[in-house]
Amino acid sequence: MNTFTPVEQHFVRASGVETTSTRIPYVSVDNFPELGKLTALRFLEWVSEHPEGVVSLPTGKTPEHFIRWTRFLLDHWNEAKGREVREAHGLVVESKPDLSGLHFVQIDEFYPIRSTQANSFHHYVTEYYLGGFGLDPARALLINCDAIALAGGRHFSEVFPDSRVDLSLRYRSARTAKEREQQESIFRIDDWCMDYERAIRDRGGIGFFLGGIGPDGHIAFNTRGSDHYSTTRLTETNFETQAQAAGDLGGIEVSKNRLVITIGLDTITCNPDAVTIIFAAGEAKAGVVRDALEEERSVLYPATALQRLPGGRFYITRSAGARLRDSIERYYRTGPWTPEKTERAVIDLCRRIDTYGPNLELSDLEQDPWCRMIPDLSLDTVGEVMDRFKARIQRGLQPEENQVFYHTGPHHDDIQLGLQPHIDRTLQTGDNTSFFSVLTSGFTAVTNDFITNTLTSTRRLLDEGRIEMVEYPDFFEAGYRLKWDKDVYHFLMNVASENPEGRERGLAHRVVRAVVDIWEVRDVDELRATLDEILAVLADSYDGQKNPPRIQKLKGMVREFEEELVWAHSGVQVKNVRHLRLGFYTGDLFTETPERRRDVEPILEEFRREQPTVISLALDPEGSGPDTHYKVLQAIAEAVRMWREERDLSELRIWGYRNVWFRFAPSDANVVVPVSLDAMNVVDQSFSDCYLSQVDASFPSYEHDGRFSTLAKRIWVEQLQSIQYLLGKNYFYTNPDPRIRASHGLLFFKEMNVDEFLTQARALEKATEG
């Protein structure tokens, strides 16, 4: 029988979820900061009882609030504010815990990677745990790739000069002297892993483990399919894990070829008295959380290994538990019955019993545990739901006239992937005006390899005399600021004529303008020297390293050029594509919070200047994608609040869209836009033509190994299929409206008035920040 500790009991009572049906107990909290507070309090509660215990703590962004709360409690333990938090949350410990006696175990690491690199996990745990928590380095077991002895005492950079480790050498004969050296080195790494495992078990195993859960359900780097009795090892990862690691390592090109050293599932669970906690935040984790908590033990679900431990726990935000049977039951059984509940119940029934809405019988509804709860249930219920969705489709086809659209995106490509098929229709009406505003620089999406290749090409074209504008007398004084729209037209003309060399020159023109602007270059010779200098800095950088500010800006300006190209496809002028470069976007692991003067007022100035009647924005739920999406939304919300104090916004409409990071449930969207094959092809082609740095998908979604545009199309098709279950296929292919007959996908978005938007933004803020 699992029993909750005093700290856990407090949070269980606060959640109101005291009865659960899962195979592993879980504790639910309202938001991400509360999750950090819970884990910090439970950690210190355990440490107070095990001052020389063995702990293993996580890396990445999820521990942000765990680290902050732990340090806050330690720093203010004997002060009133520290005592207040402890007493209010069940931490009944008087003496401040001393963490210096703990034995620390590093969970995992990429291999090979230098321990001094800021994107290594060794660097992370050294900074945030050994340094930040005051743990004793002499008592720590760390994975330092530099210190693992290889054949002949050589460094991994000599044995594996391209950082690729061929694990087939474990099982086949080495063919060359180099392969023999690598084979011996791999076995030496295996011996090191065995020694690491022995050292953990000699300490009695891990007593307190805290870790996150990956998109495939992985714990540490124990990916889907891992043996529940696995130990520390050098191993490959799967695509989902590589996609997640791409941001750390500087692109999927790197993470695909980088192995990992990870403790195993048996390493984590071998101590029968261990407290083993997996924490998860955000609705994007809801699927893997459900699988981990509700499925039987299986290699398909690594976290089900925790079922063997009485001290196994999941700590989750409410949204991360949204797909649990417990949560679904609470959704339907608590609060007033709403039209959204009816829609969700009917559509889910259609899919579950594989029956189209027009073919449902009353007995189907009455036998379903949720549909039978619908007030005044009858067959008319299905017809009413169908009529509501037909009305939403008509709303998506309604022409827009005399509107000023201000479309916003957290990153470049967000607007396109969220709304382009609908936007293109509004652009075809001559009396509409449209602006496209990307709020961050987006430099983190450009790899060092891409910018290096681009600069090398630019240098060559410059030497060949093919960048003629630099010869104009005033180019370096003022000319470089002119005709940026000509770069766009020049590039797209060469797309039309299928001239790759012309496209290369078009990009080089924009790069030269950007370099002259950023580095204040004064002549051609200085331009050549500057290009060489930038290339030298990049050559001396490791993949995933944070670039110097000027190189960040150059990368961002390449992304800005790409955004201008995309909308020029549809006839939008460069002057209508805005680049706000909000200052909170720094490329740091833990990003800053938007500030009013720096980040909100530039948005407000745009609204004042352009007076939009429609504002579009990314409306992702908590934790579903890059946290930049959330921070941009809050900055926009604050700008709208301030604007409302100056003028009447009762007629302003807000369009909340989603793209590749998360989908709307059909019942959450109130506008449904038919998307034809032609419209899908326009999106895919313009993405390929214009988002040059993204065509190779260096930072893909874990759901698709390829371009985001392909994933967006897949989502639109899946959304059509969900509505086909409700309306029937023949509604689409026999419809009298050719726009509906031509639809092979559906785009969902949510239209709101200002009050509705600000209410939703505030609810999201509470879920994310508390």
Protein Blocks (a to p, Z undefined) as FASTA:
>chain_A
ZZddfklmmmmmmnopabccbfbdcdddfblklmmmmmmmmmmmmmmmmmmbccdddedj
klmmmmmmmmmmmmmmmgmklmmmmmmnopacfbdcdfklpccddfbdcddddfkbmkbf
klmmmmmmmmmnopafklpccddfklmccehhiafklmmmnopacfklmmmccfbfklmm
mmmmmmmmmmmmmmmmmmmmmnnpafbdcddddfkopahjldghiafkbccddddddfkl
mmmmmmmnopaklmmmpccddddfklmmmpmkbccddddedjklmmmmmmmmmmccdfkl
mmlmmmmpmkbccdddfklmmmgmklmmmmmmgojddfklmmmmmmmmmmmnopafklpc
fklmmmpmklmmpghiafklmmmmmmmmmmmmmmmmpccehiacddddfbghklmmmmmm
mmmmmmmpmkbccddddfbeolmmpcfklmmmmmmmmmmmmmnopamklmpmklmmmmmm
goklmmmmmmmmmmmnopaklmmmmmmmmmmmmmmmmnopabfklmmmmmmmmmmmmmmp
cehiacdfklmmmmmmmmmmmmmmmmmmnopafklpccfkpaklnopabdcdddfklmmm
mmmmmmmmnopabdcdddddehibcfklmmmmmmmmmmmmmmmmmpccklpccdddddfk
bccdfklpcbdcdddfklmmmmmmmmmmmmmmlmnopaccfkbgcdfklmmmmmmmmmmm
mmmmmnopklmmmcfblklmmpcbdcddddddfklmmmmmmmmmmmmnZZ
